Amino acid sequence: MTTSELAPELEARFAVARQVADAVLFEGYVLYPYRASAAKNRMRWQFGVLVPPAWGAEHDEHEFQHTECLMEPKAGATVAAELRFLHAQRRTVQQAREDGTFETVDELHLPDRVIVPWDEGAEERVTVLTTVTELAGDGIAVPFTRAAREETEPVLDADGRQVGRLVRRREEINGVVRLSAGEISGPYRTMRLTAVVENTSTWAPDSPGADRDAALAHSLVASHLMLGLGAGSFLSMTDPPEWAKGAVASCRNLHTWPVLAGEPGRADLVLSSPIILEDHPAIAPESPGALYDSTEIDEILALRTAALTDQEKREARGTDDRAAAVIDLADSMPPEVLERLHGAVRALREVTEPGVTASRTGPEDITELSDGPGVVRPDTPWWDPAADASVDPLRDRILVDGQSVGAGSRVLLRPGLRRTDAQDLFLHGRSAQVEAVLHDVDGGVHLAVTVEGDPGADILREQGRFLYFQPDEVAPLTSLEDA
């Protein structure tokens, strides 16, 4: 059956998974610099787009997602499915005339923003609640429709006068969710759950030159599916038990990727996503909010967003409410929050004596580690240069062609062809000064050098930025004629 509500216990579990599902839903929704005028924001909706069949057949785009995963349900278990997607809606901008009518415009200027036409995404959900028994054989098919609609929103100035309005138009979308399940052969009572989401819209382009934007209005955008078991568990599709690897390999997953979701340690929820994820994906706790950029790097994006000009910020605020929230977030982020984005330790591994099992500790326990039996704690952390007094980059020397080379030595560069790049090849035959002799953990030796004649050498030396070559890629100039 189709329902808009889940049982309280299932709803609580789905709520945890929705934190990640929201990131899937809005992945790439509006990209930095968050303005409609940016070229990369004119080719949108890249993930999980299910187009009408008439468009997909002609343009090699998908009209369905097919998920298969394995589950071990208990007797009488319920199965819940929640399809989530964005419904694209076209927003046009109209300016108020003195006679009370409105005229469509490309821009509407307000003190804090410049409102422009834009395709917004409205979140849609389809929820199905059934039982494992009902999914036997052909299973069930749940059709759904999202009707066309048009809404208007007044645009007011600082004095409360209407200076324009926004007109939002959604086109009709039709689709179906199909669920079925069947037992597979094996040592345990394991079943294959199949979930298919299809766009069944009858829309077709009215002319050969119709563009993708017309099809997107009738598409399921960023579509993904959450599957939950009332009693029982799913098997990991990326790390299944040995006995189930053959059955997992036989599962067909088309245009989607199912992983275990929800609270770590539980296996009663699956997120089938158009983006490849790992089991139990989670939002980084340091992230201050959604930035909507594909593979976003919060610190860089926050800094760059805060550095936008006032005019650029006005345009971003007028592009989308979510873009406006990003601008406000970057402008109001306190220094201590920004510092948290610079890096995080997710886990520590205690170093133990031979024969003692190592343990892992979460970041919340970093300052509370206790010395168990056999745990070796160096007085100096491993990352501190003082931890190993046997090496000294500024004083160590090595033999190259029988000559002693160390900091201050002059060498001729002759980079090896088998392990170099074009930048190094341009330096072939140039003279350089050795700045340090470095030893890596594998016993390798590297020479840090600055190129003689480089006008920026002094600055690079002060910053500790060098070029690195192995001993067989240099020749001591004391054994050759000066280059």
C-alpha positions in Angstrom: 0.0 0.0 0.0 1.0 3.6 -0.4 1.1 5.9 2.7 2.5 9.2 3.6 3.5 8.0 7.1 5.7 5.3 8.5 5.4 3.6 11.8 7.2 5.7 14.5 10.0 3.2 14.9 10.6 3.0 11.2 10.3 6.7 10.8 13.0 7.3 13.5 15.4 5.0 11.6 14.7 6.7 8.2 15.2 10.1 9.8 18.9 9.2 10.6 19.4 8.0 7.0 17.8 11.1 5.5 20.8 13.2 6.7 22.9 11.5 4.0 20.0 11.2 1.6 19.5 14.9 1.7 23.1 15.3 0.5 22.3 12.9 -2.3 19.1 14.8 -3.1 20.9 18.1 -3.4 24.3 17.0 -4.7 25.3 19.6 -7.3 22.0 21.5 -6.9 23.6 24.9 -7.2 27.4 25.1 -7.6 29.8 27.7 -6.4 29.8 30.7 -7.0 26.0 30.0 -6.6 24.9 32.4 -9.3 22.5 31.5 -12.1 24.8 33.3 -14.5 27.7 30.9 -13.9 28.2 28.5 -16.8 28.3 25.4 -14.6 24.9 26.3 -13.2 23.3 26.3 -16.7 23.9 22.5 -17.2 22.3 21.1 -14.0 20.6 18.0 -12.8 23.3 15.4 -13.4 22.6 12.7 -10.7 19.8 10.2 -10.6 17.7 11.8 -13.4 14.9 9.6 -14.7 13.5 11.1 -17.9 10.3 10.4 -19.7 10.6 7.3 -21.9 10.2 9.2 -25.1 13.1 11.4 -24.3 15.3 8.6 -22.9 15.0 6.5 -26.1 16.2 9.3 -28.3 18.9 10.8 -26.1 20.4 7.8 -24.3 19.2 8.9 -20.8 17.7 6.6 -18.2 14.0 6.3 -17.4 14.4 3.8 -14.6 16.5 2.6 -11.7 16.8 -1.1 -10.8 18.0 -2.1 -7.3 18.6 -5.7 -6.1 19.9 -6.5 -2.6 19.8 -9.4 -0.2 17.9 -9.5 3.1 17.2 -11.9 5.9 13.7 -10.9 7.1 12.1 -12.4 10.2 8.6 -14.0 10.0 5.9 -11.4 9.2 8.4 -8.6 8.7 7.3 -5.3 7.1 9.1 -3.6 4.2 9.1 0.1 3.9 10.3 2.0 0.8 10.7 5.7 0.4 11.4 7.2 -3.0 12.7 10.8 -2.9 13.4 13.0 -5.8 13.3 16.7 -6.9 10.5 18.0 -9.1 12.0 20.7 -11.3 9.9 23.9 -11.4 10.4 26.9 -13.7 10.6 30.2 -11.9 9.9 33.3 -13.9 10.3 36.9 -12.6 7.8 39.6 -13.2 7.9 43.3 -12.4 4.9 45.3 -11.2 3.6 48.0 -13.5 1.9 51.2 -12.4 -1.4 50.0 -13.8 -1.3 46.9 -11.5 -0.3 44.4 -14.2 3.0 42.5 -14.4 5.6 42.2 -17.0 8.1 39.3 -17.3 11.7 40.5 -16.9 15.2 39.1 -16.9 16.2 40.7 -13.6 14.5 42.3 -10.6 16.8 44.5 -8.5 16.3 44.7 -4.8 18.8 46.3 -2.2 20.0 42.9 -1.0 19.6 40.7 -4.1 19.1 40.5 -7.8 16.3 38.0 -8.6 16.6 36.2 -11.9 14.7 33.3 -13.6 15.8 29.9 -12.3 14.8 26.2 -12.2 14.2 25.3 -8.6 13.9 21.8 -7.2 10.9 20.9 -5.0 11.3 17.8 -2.8 8.9 14.9 -3.5 8.4 11.7 -1.6 6.5 8.4 -2.3 6.3 6.1 0.6 5.3 2.4 0.4 4.6 0.1 3.4 4.0 -3.6 2.8 5.0 -7.0 4.1 7.5 -9.6 2.8 4.7 -12.0 2.1 3.0 -9.5 -0.2 6.2 -9.2 -2.3 6.3 -12.9 -3.3 6.0 -13.6 -7.0 5.4 -10.5 -9.1 5.2 -8.4 -6.0 3.4 -5.1 -6.0 3.4 -2.0 -8.2 2.6 1.4 -6.8 1.9 4.1 -9.4 2.1 7.8 -8.4 1.3 11.1 -10.0 2.5 14.6 -9.2 0.0 17.0 -10.8 0.9 20.2 -12.7 0.5 23.3 -10.7 1.3 27.0 -10.8 1.9 29.3 -7.8 2.8 33.0 -7.4 4.7 34.7 -4.7 4.7 38.4 -4.2 8.1 40.3 -4.1 8.1 43.2 -1.6 10.5 46.0 -1.2 11.8 47.3 2.2 8.7 49.4 2.7 6.4 46.4 2.1 5.2 47.5 -1.3 4.8 44.8 -4.0 7.4 45.5 -6.7 7.0 42.2 -8.5 6.2 38.6 -8.2 7.6 35.1 -8.8 5.6 32.6 -10.9 6.5 29.0 -10.4 5.2 26.3 -12.8 5.5 22.5 -12.4 4.6 20.0 -15.0 2.9 16.7 -14.4 5.1 13.7 -13.5 4.0 10.1 -13.5 5.9 7.1 -12.2 5.7 3.7 -10.5 7.6 1.9 -7.7 7.7 -1.9 -8.1 8.7 -4.2 -5.3 9.2 -7.9 -5.3 11.1 -10.5 -3.3 12.1 -14.2 -3.7 14.2 -16.7 -1.8 17.6 -17.7 -3.1 19.3 -21.0 -2.7 21.8 -21.2 0.1 22.5 -22.2 3.7 20.3 -19.5 5.2 16.9 -18.1 4.6 18.0 -15.3 2.4 15.8 -13.3 0.0 16.6 -11.1 -2.9 14.6 -7.8 -2.7 14.0 -6.1 -6.1 13.0 -2.4 -6.3 12.4 -0.6 -9.5 11.6 3.0 -10.0 10.3 4.1 -13.4 9.3 7.4 -15.0 6.1 6.5 -16.9 5.2 10.1 -18.1 3.7 10.2 -21.5 5.3 13.5 -22.4 7.1 13.7 -25.7 9.0 16.6 -27.3 6.7 18.6 -29.5 9.5 19.4 -32.0 12.9 17.9 -33.1 14.7 20.8 -31.5 13.3 20.5 -28.0 16.0 20.8 -25.4 16.8 18.9 -22.2 15.2 21.6 -20.0 11.8 20.7 -21.4 12.3 17.0 -20.6 13.6 17.8 -17.1 10.3 19.4 -16.2 8.8 15.9 -16.5 11.7 14.0 -14.9 12.5 12.6 -11.5 15.7 14.4 -10.5 18.3 13.1 -8.0 16.0 10.1 -7.4 17.0 7.6 -4.8 15.4 5.0 -2.7 15.5 4.0 1.0 14.5 0.5 2.0 13.8 -0.6 5.5 13.0 -3.9 7.3 10.7 -3.9 10.2 12.4 -7.0 11.6 15.5 -8.6 10.1 18.6 -7.4 8.4 20.1 -6.7 5.0 23.4 -8.0 3.8 26.2 -5.6 2.8 26.5 -5.5 -1.0 30.1 -4.2 -0.8 31.4 -6.5 2.0 29.1 -9.5 2.2 29.9 -12.7 4.2 31.8 -15.3 2.3 28.8 -17.6 1.9 26.8 -14.8 0.2 29.4 -13.4 -2.2 28.1 -15.5 -5.1 24.5 -14.3 -4.6 25.6 -10.7 -4.2 27.5 -10.9 -7.4 24.4 -12.1 -9.2 22.4 -9.1 -8.1 21.6 -6.5 -10.9 21.9 -2.9 -9.9 21.3 -0.5 -12.8 21.8 3.3 -12.5 22.0 3.0 -8.7 24.2 1.7 -5.8 22.7 0.2 -2.7 24.6 0.5 0.7 23.7 -0.1 4.3 22.5 3.1 5.9 21.4 4.5 9.2 23.1 4.0 12.5 26.5 2.2 12.4 26.2 -1.4 13.6 22.7 -1.8 12.3 21.7 -3.5 9.0 18.0 -2.9 8.7 18.2 0.0 6.3 19.5 0.4 2.7 20.1 3.6 0.7 20.0 3.0 -3.0 21.8 6.0 -4.4 22.8 7.3 -7.9 26.1 8.2 -6.3 28.6 5.6 -5.2 28.8 5.5 -1.4 30.2 3.2 1.3 28.2 1.4 3.9 26.8 3.6 6.6 27.8 6.9 5.0 27.6 9.9 7.2 27.9 13.7 7.1 31.2 14.9 8.6 30.3 16.4 12.0 32.6 19.4 11.3 30.5 20.4 8.3 28.6 23.6 9.2 25.9 23.1 6.6 25.1 22.1 3.0 27.2 23.8 0.4 25.6 21.8 -2.5 28.9 21.4 -4.4 29.8 18.1 -5.9 32.6 16.5 -3.8 32.6 19.7 -1.8 35.5 20.7 0.3 33.9 22.8 3.1 36.9 24.9 4.2 37.9 26.0 0.7 34.3 26.7 -0.4 33.5 28.6 2.8 36.5 30.8 2.4 35.9 31.5 -1.3 32.2 32.2 -0.7 33.0 34.7 2.0 35.4 36.4 -0.5 32.7 37.1 -3.1 32.1 40.7 -3.9 28.9 42.4 -2.6 27.4 42.4 -6.1 28.2 38.7 -6.5 26.5 37.9 -3.2 23.4 39.9 -4.3 23.2 37.8 -7.5 23.6 34.6 -5.5 21.0 35.5 -3.0 18.6 36.2 -5.9 19.3 32.9 -7.6 17.9 30.5 -5.0 17.0 30.5 -1.3 19.5 27.7 -0.7 22.3 29.8 -2.3 21.3 32.7 -0.1 21.6 30.4 2.9 25.1 29.4 1.9 26.1 33.1 1.5 24.7 33.9 5.0 26.5 30.8 6.4 29.9 31.8 5.0 29.5 35.4 6.2 28.5 34.5 9.7 30.8 31.6 10.3 32.9 32.2 13.5 36.6 31.5 13.4 36.4 28.4 15.7 34.0 26.7 13.3 36.2 27.5 10.3 39.2 26.0 12.2 37.3 22.8 12.7 37.1 22.4 8.9 40.9 22.4 8.5 41.3 18.7 9.3 40.1 15.9 11.6 41.4 12.7 13.1 38.8 10.0 12.7 40.6 7.2 14.6 43.9 6.4 16.3 45.7 3.1 16.4 47.6 2.4 19.5 51.2 1.1 19.0 51.8 -2.2 20.9 54.6 -4.6 21.5 54.8 -7.7 19.4 52.1 -10.2 20.3 49.8 -7.6 21.8 46.6 -6.9 19.9 46.3 -3.2 18.7 43.0 -1.3 19.4 41.3 1.6 17.7 39.9 4.5 19.5 37.5 7.2 18.3 38.5 10.9 18.1 36.5 11.7 21.2 38.9 9.5 23.2 42.1 11.1 21.9 43.0 12.8 25.2 41.8 9.9 27.4 43.9 7.0 26.2 45.0 4.8 29.0 48.2 2.8 29.0 47.2 -0.8 28.8 49.5 -3.8 29.1 52.2 -3.7 26.4 51.3 -0.3 25.0 54.4 1.6 24.0 54.2 5.4 24.3 57.1 7.4 22.8 58.0 10.6 24.7 57.8 12.5 21.3 55.0 12.0 18.8 55.9 10.2 15.6 55.2 13.2 13.5 57.6 15.5 15.5 61.0 15.8 13.7 62.6 15.4 17.1 61.2 11.9 17.4 64.1 10.3 15.5 67.5 11.9 16.4 69.3 9.5 14.1 68.5 11.7 11.1 69.1 15.4 10.5 68.1 16.7 7.0 70.4 19.8 7.4 73.5 17.8 8.4 73.2 14.4 6.9 75.3 13.6 3.9 75.3 10.8 1.3 77.7 9.6 -1.3 76.9 10.3 -5.0 79.4 9.1 -7.6 81.9 8.7 -4.7 81.5 12.3 -3.5 79.9 13.5 -0.3 76.7 15.5 -0.9 74.6 17.4 1.6 73.0 20.8 2.4 75.0 23.5 0.5 76.4 21.1 -2.2 76.0 22.1 -5.8 74.7 19.4 -8.2 73.8 18.9 -11.8 70.2 17.8 -12.4 69.6 14.8 -14.7 66.1 13.5 -13.9 65.4 9.9 -14.7 63.0 9.3 -17.6 61.2 6.4 -15.9 59.9 8.3 -12.9 59.6 12.0 -13.8 57.3 14.5 -15.4 57.6 17.3 -18.0 58.4 19.9 -15.4 61.4 17.9 -14.2 62.6 17.3 -17.8 62.7 21.0 -18.4 65.3 21.2 -15.6 67.6 18.6 -17.2 71.2 20.0 -17.2 70.4 22.8 -14.8 72.6 23.3 -11.7 71.0 23.3 -8.3 71.8 23.7 -4.6 71.0 20.9 -2.1 68.9 22.2 0.8 68.4 19.0 2.7 68.9 15.2 2.7 65.7 13.4 3.5 65.0 9.8 4.5 61.5 8.2 4.0 60.0 5.4 6.1 60.9 2.9 3.4 64.6 3.6 3.5 64.7 5.8 0.4 66.8 9.0 0.2 65.6 12.2 -1.5 67.5 15.4 -2.1 65.6 18.7 -1.6 67.0 21.3 -4.0 66.5 24.8 -5.3 67.5 25.6 -8.9 70.3 28.1 -9.3 69.3 31.2 -11.3 65.6 30.9 -10.2 64.6 34.4 -9.2 62.2 33.0 -6.7 64.7 30.6 -5.0 65.1 32.7 -1.9 61.3 32.9 -1.3 60.9 29.2 -1.9 63.8 28.5 0.6 62.1 30.6 3.2 58.8 28.8 2.7 60.5 25.4 2.7 59.2 24.6 -0.8 61.7 22.5 -2.8 62.1 20.2 -5.7 63.0 16.6 -4.9 65.3 14.3 -6.7 66.8 10.9 -5.9 70.6 10.5 -5.7 70.9 8.8 -9.1 69.2 11.8 -10.7 72.0 14.3 -9.8 75.8 14.5 -10.3 78.1 16.5 -8.0 79.4 19.6 -9.7 82.7 19.2 -8.0 83.3 16.1 -10.2 82.3 17.9 -13.4 83.0 21.2 -15.1 80.7 23.8 -13.6 77.5 24.1 -15.6 
